């Protein structure tokens, strides 16, 4: 059980760092109009679309599911940066 928690914590921290990098890239866009969260989800989808391999499609799906599941936290990060 402890090993699972340690592995989950490592994955969670990697995901948070990856999302911080995505938010930084998203904020470099000069004009962002409309719903900030929906624009970010679209940006992430387009940003990760360049990966053609099937194994990356599953990772992309997991990232997008994580983003949607943590909408409030990510919206606050988008406003904060």
Beta strands, then each sheet from edge to edge (+ up, - down):
end
